[in-house]
């Protein structure tokens, strides 16, 4: 099966952690393999997501903006073309430290499931 979508046309919503999300490819909506999902996230300037823990692996790929990723009490600056691997079960949150939107892709494996997303 193949799938072609224009990510800019996907409806967005505010996720439980507070960032704006567009689920670009998700098996529930697209009939794709349940092993992976892809979303685009946006955190406004001066804002941060709420700390949370996922039951699955997540990878961030920063497209634009600057921020700080917080993972299990450690912090690291991130910017365009940086990648962050977040193992399952880790406390995480990201803050936008710049003056433009922090935009990044989120790949989850297995696919994102809201039942596996817990406040920390």
Secondary structure, DSSP 4 states (H G I P E B T S, - for coil): ------GGGS--EE-TTS-EEEEEE-HHHH---TT-EEEEEEE-TT-BPPPEEESSEEEEEEEES-EEEEETTEEEEE-TT-EEEE-TT-EEEEEE-SSS-EEEEEEEES---GGGEEE-
